[in-house]
Amino acid sequence: MFNKILVANRGEIAIRVMRACKELNVDTVAVYSKADEESLFTKYATESLPFNSSLLPETYLNIDKIIDLALESGAEAIHPGYGFLSENSNLGKACEKNNLKLIGPSGEVIDKMGDKITSKKLMIKAGVPTVPGDHKGITDLDEAKIKAKEIGYPVIIKASAGGGGIGMRTVYEEDELIRAIESTKSIAESTFGDGTVYIETKTY
């Protein structure tokens, strides 16, 4: 059992982890952006430390800073919650280098299952039925139009990284496709640090 863990997330997600820790008599450390300074999760934790920024790449997606704050606080482990870094194997690798434990899957498992395109290829290889769609990711908009037509509208544009349906867009006709791809790519890049997107059928 750990004595203290750092929760590398925010809001209700962080509070749920902290509530479980409180029941186990484990101290918690909240980390927060400038925008979250007065949020409830910062008060609920045993202690709170600031990122001193409001930008996502400098806060909840900043692995180096999270590691630094964990070491500064004396935390023995990091819980990533879900979303943000929970599907980023680099967090686990950084924890290992700094003698911290990551509460979650190993880096190897995250590498295989955290990326939807990679995990889909693994499932196909294993003979598991998957939703029809693109297995490579969109690199060419003209090819995306052809692929969408092959699949048949409506289609869904999804981010390969991350989770929670963030950036996901349903497209009902070709005129909407390019705008949807660009929107999802932009959201995926800013939220997960990876703008890879792919197409799946909506009606399977």
Salt bridges, closest charged atoms under 4 A:
GLU12 OE2 - ARG16 NE 3.31
ASP36 OD2 - ARG10 NE 2.84
GLU38 OE1 - LYS43 NZ 3.37
GLU47 OE2 - LYS4 NZ 2.78
GLU108 OE2 - LYS112 NZ 3.58
ASP111 OD2 - LYS93 NZ 3.77
GLU150 OE1 - LYS147 NZ 4.00
GLU174 OE1 - LYS149 NZ 3.99
GLU200 OE2 - LYS120 NZ 2.85
GLU200 OE1 - LYS158 NZ 2.76
